[in-house]
Amino acid sequence: KMGAGGWFYVPKVWTPYGGWWANPTHWKRNTGIAGVGILAVATMLFTVSADRERRPVAPFRQIPSQSWCKHAKTDDPRLK
């Protein structure tokens, strides 16, 4: 007989992530919490990076980070 049968062998193996066909409870909530955490860390890193960004040599043409960098006007005299 070809095709899938009515029984599928599953070895008795304990896994920390939930087994062979994991369907954890509250997975949507957990994914949302993880997403909010990642967004919070990314926001903090962006803020610190924008505060500390300095350019000893002015760029050849305008770059996007000059619009949010705190020291862009002092580092590049062409900006007003």
Secondary structure, 3 states (H helix, E strand, C coil): CCCCCCCCCCCCCCCCCCCCCCCCCCHHHHHHHHHHHHHHHHHHHHHHHHHHCCCCCCCCCCCHHHHCCCCHHHHCCCCC
